[in-house]
């Protein structure tokens, strides 16, 4: 067992734990925080896979943008707290059994099939080559996406202003 395997195991447990906390949390703010925790854990896994660009995008877009957007939405809408019962109900037990069975089947398939294939030369793009491709070859679709996001932002502001009146 080397350090990379240990780090991957740790990040995997954190990502799965954050997802489980997200699904079992009662308060919406706790859900948003556990989702951000999951996003940061996934960024760590991307770093272990030597995909630095994906890790940075994961932190900026998902952990930063989406989580902050959810927290702002929670703060602005004042969601009602539900008094959900904390006891396990029948559908939760059935879900647990199905997920455990699915996990066991997947692990059985993984351990029965070898995943190591002959090594093939893999092209690993750098951040510079991704940026060059994005802004040189795909400049127009990139600008169209930014205009679409700007229009969506202005539309959200207009809708929020109408609700205040």
Biotite code that builds the C-alpha atoms (Angstrom):
import biotite.structure as struc

atoms = struc.array([
    struc.Atom([0.000, 0.000, 0.000], chain_id="A", res_id=1, res_name="UNK", atom_name="CA", element="C"),
    struc.Atom([1.597, 3.238, -1.123], chain_id="A", res_id=2, res_name="UNK", atom_name="CA", element="C"),
    struc.Atom([0.772, 6.877, -0.388], chain_id="A", res_id=3, res_name="UNK", atom_name="CA", element="C"),
    struc.Atom([-1.152, 7.354, -3.631], chain_id="A", res_id=4, res_name="UNK", atom_name="CA", element="C"),
    struc.Atom([-3.466, 4.457, -2.822], chain_id="A", res_id=5, res_name="UNK", atom_name="CA", element="C"),
    struc.Atom([-3.961, 5.802, 0.699], chain_id="A", res_id=6, res_name="UNK", atom_name="CA", element="C"),
    struc.Atom([-4.765, 9.306, -0.602], chain_id="A", res_id=7, res_name="UNK", atom_name="CA", element="C"),
    struc.Atom([-7.175, 7.901, -3.193], chain_id="A", res_id=8, res_name="UNK", atom_name="CA", element="C"),
    struc.Atom([-8.908, 5.820, -0.532], chain_id="A", res_id=9, res_name="UNK", atom_name="CA", element="C"),
    struc.Atom([-9.174, 8.832, 1.754], chain_id="A", res_id=10, res_name="UNK", atom_name="CA", element="C"),
    struc.Atom([-10.581, 11.103, -0.972], chain_id="A", res_id=11, res_name="UNK", atom_name="CA", element="C"),
    struc.Atom([-12.995, 8.362, -2.047], chain_id="A", res_id=12, res_name="UNK", atom_name="CA", element="C"),
    struc.Atom([-14.297, 7.897, 1.490], chain_id="A", res_id=13, res_name="UNK", atom_name="CA", element="C"),
    struc.Atom([-14.676, 11.679, 1.842], chain_id="A", res_id=14, res_name="UNK", atom_name="CA", element="C"),
    struc.Atom([-16.553, 11.944, -1.472], chain_id="A", res_id=15, res_name="UNK", atom_name="CA", element="C"),
    struc.Atom([-18.887, 9.063, -0.662], chain_id="A", res_id=16, res_name="UNK", atom_name="CA", element="C"),
    struc.Atom([-19.335, 10.311, 2.910], chain_id="A", res_id=17, res_name="UNK", atom_name="CA", element="C"),
    struc.Atom([-20.247, 13.792, 1.674], chain_id="A", res_id=18, res_name="UNK", atom_name="CA", element="C"),
    struc.Atom([-22.771, 12.308, -0.736], chain_id="A", res_id=19, res_name="UNK", atom_name="CA", element="C"),
    struc.Atom([-24.299, 10.168, 2.010], chain_id="A", res_id=20, res_name="UNK", atom_name="CA", element="C"),
    struc.Atom([-24.492, 13.169, 4.354], chain_id="A", res_id=21, res_name="UNK", atom_name="CA", element="C"),
    struc.Atom([-26.135, 15.128, 1.534], chain_id="A", res_id=22, res_name="UNK", atom_name="CA", element="C"),
    struc.Atom([-28.805, 12.480, 1.125], chain_id="A", res_id=23, res_name="UNK", atom_name="CA", element="C"),
    struc.Atom([-29.450, 12.065, 4.844], chain_id="A", res_id=24, res_name="UNK", atom_name="CA", element="C"),
    struc.Atom([-29.273, 15.696, 5.975], chain_id="A", res_id=25, res_name="UNK", atom_name="CA", element="C"),
    struc.Atom([-32.493, 17.286, 7.167], chain_id="A", res_id=26, res_name="UNK", atom_name="CA", element="C"),
    struc.Atom([-31.507, 20.940, 6.866], chain_id="A", res_id=27, res_name="UNK", atom_name="CA", element="C"),
    struc.Atom([-30.875, 22.385, 3.432], chain_id="A", res_id=28, res_name="UNK", atom_name="CA", element="C"),
    struc.Atom([-27.778, 24.317, 4.549], chain_id="A", res_id=29, res_name="UNK", atom_name="CA", element="C"),
    struc.Atom([-26.176, 21.078, 5.748], chain_id="A", res_id=30, res_name="UNK", atom_name="CA", element="C"),
    struc.Atom([-26.940, 19.572, 2.351], chain_id="A", res_id=31, res_name="UNK", atom_name="CA", element="C"),
    struc.Atom([-25.173, 22.439, 0.566], chain_id="A", res_id=32, res_name="UNK", atom_name="CA", element="C"),
    struc.Atom([-22.107, 22.152, 2.790], chain_id="A", res_id=33, res_name="UNK", atom_name="CA", element="C"),
    struc.Atom([-21.859, 18.388, 2.341], chain_id="A", res_id=34, res_name="UNK", atom_name="CA", element="C"),
    struc.Atom([-22.193, 18.839, -1.421], chain_id="A", res_id=35, res_name="UNK", atom_name="CA", element="C"),
    struc.Atom([-19.290, 21.326, -1.366], chain_id="A", res_id=36, res_name="UNK", atom_name="CA", element="C"),
    struc.Atom([-17.289, 18.795, 0.676], chain_id="A", res_id=37, res_name="UNK", atom_name="CA", element="C"),
    struc.Atom([-17.975, 16.170, -1.985], chain_id="A", res_id=38, res_name="UNK", atom_name="CA", element="C"),
    struc.Atom([-16.866, 18.551, -4.742], chain_id="A", res_id=39, res_name="UNK", atom_name="CA", element="C"),
    struc.Atom([-13.573, 19.269, -2.972], chain_id="A", res_id=40, res_name="UNK", atom_name="CA", element="C"),
    struc.Atom([-12.987, 15.539, -2.507], chain_id="A", res_id=41, res_name="UNK", atom_name="CA", element="C"),
    struc.Atom([-13.535, 14.944, -6.216], chain_id="A", res_id=42, res_name="UNK", atom_name="CA", element="C"),
    struc.Atom([-11.043, 17.705, -6.994], chain_id="A", res_id=43, res_name="UNK", atom_name="CA", element="C"),
    struc.Atom([-8.510, 15.842, -4.862], chain_id="A", res_id=44, res_name="UNK", atom_name="CA", element="C"),
    struc.Atom([-9.158, 12.669, -6.854], chain_id="A", res_id=45, res_name="UNK", atom_name="CA", element="C"),
    struc.Atom([-8.605, 14.628, -10.082], chain_id="A", res_id=46, res_name="UNK", atom_name="CA", element="C"),
    struc.Atom([-5.267, 15.823, -8.703], chain_id="A", res_id=47, res_name="UNK", atom_name="CA", element="C"),
    struc.Atom([-4.263, 12.247, -7.988], chain_id="A", res_id=48, res_name="UNK", atom_name="CA", element="C"),
    struc.Atom([-5.125, 11.368, -11.578], chain_id="A", res_id=49, res_name="UNK", atom_name="CA", element="C"),
    struc.Atom([-2.798, 14.198, -12.726], chain_id="A", res_id=50, res_name="UNK", atom_name="CA", element="C"),
    struc.Atom([-5.684, 16.141, -14.239], chain_id="A", res_id=51, res_name="UNK", atom_name="CA", element="C"),
    struc.Atom([-4.828, 19.510, -12.737], chain_id="A", res_id=52, res_name="UNK", atom_name="CA", element="C"),
    struc.Atom([-7.062, 21.445, -15.103], chain_id="A", res_id=53, res_name="UNK", atom_name="CA", element="C"),
    struc.Atom([-10.112, 19.379, -14.151], chain_id="A", res_id=54, res_name="UNK", atom_name="CA", element="C"),
    struc.Atom([-9.281, 19.789, -10.459], chain_id="A", res_id=55, res_name="UNK", atom_name="CA", element="C"),
    struc.Atom([-9.122, 23.572, -10.773], chain_id="A", res_id=56, res_name="UNK", atom_name="CA", element="C"),
    struc.Atom([-12.343, 23.658, -12.803], chain_id="A", res_id=57, res_name="UNK", atom_name="CA", element="C"),
    struc.Atom([-13.998, 21.404, -10.207], chain_id="A", res_id=58, res_name="UNK", atom_name="CA", element="C"),
    struc.Atom([-13.038, 23.785, -7.403], chain_id="A", res_id=59, res_name="UNK", atom_name="CA", element="C"),
    struc.Atom([-13.899, 26.975, -9.275], chain_id="A", res_id=60, res_name="UNK", atom_name="CA", element="C"),
    struc.Atom([-17.113, 25.949, -10.993], chain_id="A", res_id=61, res_name="UNK", atom_name="CA", element="C"),
    struc.Atom([-18.647, 23.365, -8.723], chain_id="A", res_id=62, res_name="UNK", atom_name="CA", element="C"),
    struc.Atom([-17.227, 23.821, -5.241], chain_id="A", res_id=63, res_name="UNK", atom_name="CA", element="C"),
    struc.Atom([-17.130, 27.572, -5.643], chain_id="A", res_id=64, res_name="UNK", atom_name="CA", element="C"),
    struc.Atom([-19.875, 28.581, -8.019], chain_id="A", res_id=65, res_name="UNK", atom_name="CA", element="C"),
    struc.Atom([-22.577, 25.967, -7.543], chain_id="A", res_id=66, res_name="UNK", atom_name="CA", element="C"),
    struc.Atom([-22.190, 25.725, -3.767], chain_id="A", res_id=67, res_name="UNK", atom_name="CA", element="C"),
    struc.Atom([-22.243, 29.506, -3.312], chain_id="A", res_id=68, res_name="UNK", atom_name="CA", element="C"),
    struc.Atom([-25.242, 29.742, -5.628], chain_id="A", res_id=69, res_name="UNK", atom_name="CA", element="C"),
    struc.Atom([-27.065, 27.136, -3.534], chain_id="A", res_id=70, res_name="UNK", atom_name="CA", element="C"),
    struc.Atom([-26.194, 28.936, -0.289], chain_id="A", res_id=71, res_name="UNK", atom_name="CA", element="C"),
    struc.Atom([-27.403, 32.275, -1.714], chain_id="A", res_id=72, res_name="UNK", atom_name="CA", element="C"),
    struc.Atom([-30.604, 30.595, -2.872], chain_id="A", res_id=73, res_name="UNK", atom_name="CA", element="C"),
    struc.Atom([-31.127, 29.121, 0.581], chain_id="A", res_id=74, res_name="UNK", atom_name="CA", element="C"),
    struc.Atom([-30.510, 32.460, 2.278], chain_id="A", res_id=75, res_name="UNK", atom_name="CA", element="C"),
    struc.Atom([-32.805, 34.376, -0.071], chain_id="A", res_id=76, res_name="UNK", atom_name="CA", element="C"),
    struc.Atom([-35.729, 31.949, -0.079], chain_id="A", res_id=77, res_name="UNK", atom_name="CA", element="C"),
    struc.Atom([-35.834, 31.053, 3.632], chain_id="A", res_id=78, res_name="UNK", atom_name="CA", element="C"),
    struc.Atom([-36.871, 27.419, 3.181], chain_id="A", res_id=79, res_name="UNK", atom_name="CA", element="C"),
    struc.Atom([-39.246, 25.959, 5.698], chain_id="A", res_id=80, res_name="UNK", atom_name="CA", element="C"),
    struc.Atom([-37.722, 23.455, 8.072], chain_id="A", res_id=81, res_name="UNK", atom_name="CA", element="C"),
    struc.Atom([-39.442, 20.115, 7.851], chain_id="A", res_id=82, res_name="UNK", atom_name="CA", element="C"),
    struc.Atom([-39.823, 17.995, 10.906], chain_id="A", res_id=83, res_name="UNK", atom_name="CA", element="C"),
    struc.Atom([-38.847, 14.738, 9.231], chain_id="A", res_id=84, res_name="UNK", atom_name="CA", element="C"),
    struc.Atom([-38.703, 11.724, 11.446], chain_id="A", res_id=85, res_name="UNK", atom_name="CA", element="C"),
    struc.Atom([-35.287, 10.299, 12.155], chain_id="A", res_id=86, res_name="UNK", atom_name="CA", element="C"),
    struc.Atom([-36.355, 6.669, 12.216], chain_id="A", res_id=87, res_name="UNK", atom_name="CA", element="C"),
    struc.Atom([-35.480, 4.378, 9.334], chain_id="A", res_id=88, res_name="UNK", atom_name="CA", element="C"),
    struc.Atom([-38.544, 3.583, 7.286], chain_id="A", res_id=89, res_name="UNK", atom_name="CA", element="C"),
    struc.Atom([-39.200, 0.643, 4.995], chain_id="A", res_id=90, res_name="UNK", atom_name="CA", element="C"),
    struc.Atom([-38.154, 2.389, 1.769], chain_id="A", res_id=91, res_name="UNK", atom_name="CA", element="C"),
    struc.Atom([-34.859, 3.433, 3.357], chain_id="A", res_id=92, res_name="UNK", atom_name="CA", element="C"),
    struc.Atom([-34.089, -0.152, 4.353], chain_id="A", res_id=93, res_name="UNK", atom_name="CA", element="C"),
    struc.Atom([-34.980, -1.353, 0.851], chain_id="A", res_id=94, res_name="UNK", atom_name="CA", element="C"),
    struc.Atom([-32.761, 1.339, -0.658], chain_id="A", res_id=95, res_name="UNK", atom_name="CA", element="C"),
    struc.Atom([-29.893, 0.310, 1.605], chain_id="A", res_id=96, res_name="UNK", atom_name="CA", element="C"),
    struc.Atom([-30.265, -3.352, 0.587], chain_id="A", res_id=97, res_name="UNK", atom_name="CA", element="C"),
    struc.Atom([-30.429, -2.514, -3.145], chain_id="A", res_id=98, res_name="UNK", atom_name="CA", element="C"),
    struc.Atom([-27.410, -0.177, -2.981], chain_id="A", res_id=99, res_name="UNK", atom_name="CA", element="C"),
    struc.Atom([-25.397, -2.733, -1.001], chain_id="A", res_id=100, res_name="UNK", atom_name="CA", element="C"),
    struc.Atom([-26.279, -5.449, -3.517], chain_id="A", res_id=101, res_name="UNK", atom_name="CA", element="C"),
    struc.Atom([-25.344, -3.155, -6.403], chain_id="A", res_id=102, res_name="UNK", atom_name="CA", element="C"),
    struc.Atom([-22.026, -2.360, -4.706], chain_id="A", res_id=103, res_name="UNK", atom_name="CA", element="C"),
    struc.Atom([-21.265, -6.054, -4.214], chain_id="A", res_id=104, res_name="UNK", atom_name="CA", element="C"),
    struc.Atom([-22.068, -6.869, -7.850], chain_id="A", res_id=105, res_name="UNK", atom_name="CA", element="C"),
    struc.Atom([-19.840, -4.034, -9.096], chain_id="A", res_id=106, res_name="UNK", atom_name="CA", element="C"),
    struc.Atom([-16.971, -5.109, -6.822], chain_id="A", res_id=107, res_name="UNK", atom_name="CA", element="C"),
    struc.Atom([-17.362, -8.730, -8.003], chain_id="A", res_id=108, res_name="UNK", atom_name="CA", element="C"),
    struc.Atom([-17.187, -7.609, -11.643], chain_id="A", res_id=109, res_name="UNK", atom_name="CA", element="C"),
    struc.Atom([-14.147, -5.432, -10.968], chain_id="A", res_id=110, res_name="UNK", atom_name="CA", element="C"),
    struc.Atom([-12.219, -8.178, -9.206], chain_id="A", res_id=111, res_name="UNK", atom_name="CA", element="C"),
    struc.Atom([-13.070, -10.857, -11.783], chain_id="A", res_id=112, res_name="UNK", atom_name="CA", element="C"),
    struc.Atom([-12.037, -8.806, -14.829], chain_id="A", res_id=113, res_name="UNK", atom_name="CA", element="C"),
    struc.Atom([-8.471, -7.602, -15.194], chain_id="A", res_id=114, res_name="UNK", atom_name="CA", element="C"),
    struc.Atom([-8.333, -3.879, -15.718], chain_id="A", res_id=115, res_name="UNK", atom_name="CA", element="C"),
    struc.Atom([-4.671, -3.680, -16.634], chain_id="A", res_id=116, res_name="UNK", atom_name="CA", element="C"),
    struc.Atom([-4.285, -3.564, -20.406], chain_id="A", res_id=117, res_name="UNK", atom_name="CA", element="C"),
    struc.Atom([-1.108, -3.165, -22.412], chain_id="A", res_id=118, res_name="UNK", atom_name="CA", element="C"),
    struc.Atom([0.303, 0.300, -21.941], chain_id="A", res_id=119, res_name="UNK", atom_name="CA", element="C"),
    struc.Atom([-0.617, 2.718, -24.669], chain_id="A", res_id=120, res_name="UNK", atom_name="CA", element="C"),
    struc.Atom([0.886, 6.129, -25.236], chain_id="A", res_id=121, res_name="UNK", atom_name="CA", element="C"),
    struc.Atom([-1.669, 8.540, -23.803], chain_id="A", res_id=122, res_name="UNK", atom_name="CA", element="C"),
    struc.Atom([-1.752, 12.157, -24.853], chain_id="A", res_id=123, res_name="UNK", atom_name="CA", element="C"),
    struc.Atom([-1.886, 14.314, -21.730], chain_id="A", res_id=124, res_name="UNK", atom_name="CA", element="C"),
    struc.Atom([-2.810, 17.861, -22.669], chain_id="A", res_id=125, res_name="UNK", atom_name="CA", element="C"),
    struc.Atom([-1.431, 20.715, -20.641], chain_id="A", res_id=126, res_name="UNK", atom_name="CA", element="C"),
    struc.Atom([-3.394, 23.700, -19.433], chain_id="A", res_id=127, res_name="UNK", atom_name="CA", element="C"),
    struc.Atom([-1.692, 25.805, -22.097], chain_id="A", res_id=128, res_name="UNK", atom_name="CA", element="C"),
    struc.Atom([-2.788, 23.493, -24.932], chain_id="A", res_id=129, res_name="UNK", atom_name="CA", element="C"),
    struc.Atom([-6.350, 23.377, -23.578], chain_id="A", res_id=130, res_name="UNK", atom_name="CA", element="C"),
    struc.Atom([-6.441, 27.181, -23.392], chain_id="A", res_id=131, res_name="UNK", atom_name="CA", element="C"),
    struc.Atom([-4.997, 27.540, -26.889], chain_id="A", res_id=132, res_name="UNK", atom_name="CA", element="C"),
    struc.Atom([-7.557, 25.112, -28.301], chain_id="A", res_id=133, res_name="UNK", atom_name="CA", element="C"),
    struc.Atom([-10.417, 26.733, -26.393], chain_id="A", res_id=134, res_name="UNK", atom_name="CA", element="C"),
    struc.Atom([-9.658, 30.315, -27.417], chain_id="A", res_id=135, res_name="UNK", atom_name="CA", element="C"),
    struc.Atom([-8.328, 29.637, -30.918], chain_id="A", res_id=136, res_name="UNK", atom_name="CA", element="C"),
    struc.Atom([-10.479, 26.833, -32.343], chain_id="A", res_id=137, res_name="UNK", atom_name="CA", element="C"),
    struc.Atom([-13.593, 27.226, -30.209], chain_id="A", res_id=138, res_name="UNK", atom_name="CA", element="C"),
    struc.Atom([-13.677, 30.995, -29.625], chain_id="A", res_id=139, res_name="UNK", atom_name="CA", element="C"),
    struc.Atom([-17.164, 31.543, -31.065], chain_id="A", res_id=140, res_name="UNK", atom_name="CA", element="C"),
    struc.Atom([-18.890, 28.711, -29.120], chain_id="A", res_id=141, res_name="UNK", atom_name="CA", element="C"),
    struc.Atom([-17.091, 29.913, -25.976], chain_id="A", res_id=142, res_name="UNK", atom_name="CA", element="C"),
    struc.Atom([-18.372, 33.476, -26.470], chain_id="A", res_id=143, res_name="UNK", atom_name="CA", element="C"),
    struc.Atom([-21.879, 32.209, -27.270], chain_id="A", res_id=144, res_name="UNK", atom_name="CA", element="C"),
    struc.Atom([-21.893, 30.226, -24.013], chain_id="A", res_id=145, res_name="UNK", atom_name="CA", element="C"),
    struc.Atom([-20.796, 33.309, -22.075], chain_id="A", res_id=146, res_name="UNK", atom_name="CA", element="C"),
    struc.Atom([-23.545, 35.402, -23.704], chain_id="A", res_id=147, res_name="UNK", atom_name="CA", element="C"),
    struc.Atom([-26.098, 32.703, -22.860], chain_id="A", res_id=148, res_name="UNK", atom_name="CA", element="C"),
    struc.Atom([-24.974, 32.716, -19.222], chain_id="A", res_id=149, res_name="UNK", atom_name="CA", element="C"),
    struc.Atom([-25.138, 36.516, -19.126], chain_id="A", res_id=150, res_name="UNK", atom_name="CA", element="C"),
    struc.Atom([-28.694, 36.478, -20.512], chain_id="A", res_id=151, res_name="UNK", atom_name="CA", element="C"),
    struc.Atom([-29.694, 33.874, -17.912], chain_id="A", res_id=152, res_name="UNK", atom_name="CA", element="C"),
    struc.Atom([-28.196, 36.032, -15.158], chain_id="A", res_id=153, res_name="UNK", atom_name="CA", element="C"),
    struc.Atom([-30.062, 39.136, -16.350], chain_id="A", res_id=154, res_name="UNK", atom_name="CA", element="C"),
    struc.Atom([-33.284, 37.106, -16.599], chain_id="A", res_id=155, res_name="UNK", atom_name="CA", element="C"),
    struc.Atom([-32.862, 35.870, -13.037], chain_id="A", res_id=156, res_name="UNK", atom_name="CA", element="C"),
    struc.Atom([-32.354, 39.434, -11.823], chain_id="A", res_id=157, res_name="UNK", atom_name="CA", element="C"),
    struc.Atom([-35.457, 40.618, -13.675], chain_id="A", res_id=158, res_name="UNK", atom_name="CA", element="C"),
    struc.Atom([-37.549, 37.786, -12.223], chain_id="A", res_id=159, res_name="UNK", atom_name="CA", element="C"),
    struc.Atom([-36.245, 38.474, -8.723], chain_id="A", res_id=160, res_name="UNK", atom_name="CA", element="C"),
    struc.Atom([-37.055, 42.178, -9.043], chain_id="A", res_id=161, res_name="UNK", atom_name="CA", element="C"),
    struc.Atom([-40.620, 41.412, -10.187], chain_id="A", res_id=162, res_name="UNK", atom_name="CA", element="C"),
    struc.Atom([-41.208, 39.213, -7.138], chain_id="A", res_id=163, res_name="UNK", atom_name="CA", element="C"),
    struc.Atom([-40.172, 42.013, -4.767], chain_id="A", res_id=164, res_name="UNK", atom_name="CA", element="C"),
    struc.Atom([-42.826, 44.413, -6.119], chain_id="A", res_id=165, res_name="UNK", atom_name="CA", element="C"),
])
